[in-house]
C-alpha cells in the first residue's frame, strides 16, 4: 500500500488509518492478541502490525506522523502527511 502512495497522494493529502496496532512489538491487550491469531489463521500475511514498523514504511515514502489518537476497544487513529520537499 505505501509504495504506491507517492504517485496518487496530493501534496496536501492525509493518510488516516484506524485500527489496532502493536507497540514496541507487544500486543496492547489480550483481545488484540486473539484478533491477531484469528487473522493469521485466515491469512498468514495478515495480522496486527507494529506501529513503529508502519511509521518506518510511511517515512520511506515521504510521510510523517502527525497524530496518534487512542480510541475505544484498544484501537487508534494514526494520521500521516506528506513531508515538505
Residue pairs with C-beta under 8 A, 6 or more apart in sequence:
2 57
2 58
2 60
2 61
2 63
3 61
5 15
5 61
5 63
6 61
6 62
9 15
9 82
11 82
12 81
12 82
13 81
13 82
14 66
14 79
14 80
14 81
15 58
15 63
15 79
15 80
15 81
16 77
16 78
16 79
17 54
17 77
17 78
18 71
18 75
18 76
18 77
18 78
19 48
19 75
19 76
20 28
20 32
20 35
20 48
20 74
20 75
20 76
21 28
21 48
21 49
21 50
21 51
21 54
21 76
21 78
22 28
22 32
22 48
22 49
22 50
22 51
23 50
23 51
23 52
24 50
24 52
25 50
27 33
27 36
27 48
28 74
29 74
31 73
31 74
32 48
32 74
35 48
36 47
36 48
39 46
39 47
39 48
40 46
40 47
51 68
51 76
51 78
54 78
55 65
58 64
58 65
58 80
62 82
62 83
62 85
63 80
63 81
63 82
63 83
64 80
64 81
64 82
64 83
65 78
65 79
65 80
66 79
66 80
66 81
67 77
67 78
67 79
68 76
68 77
68 78
68 79
69 76
69 77
69 78
69 79
70 76
71 77
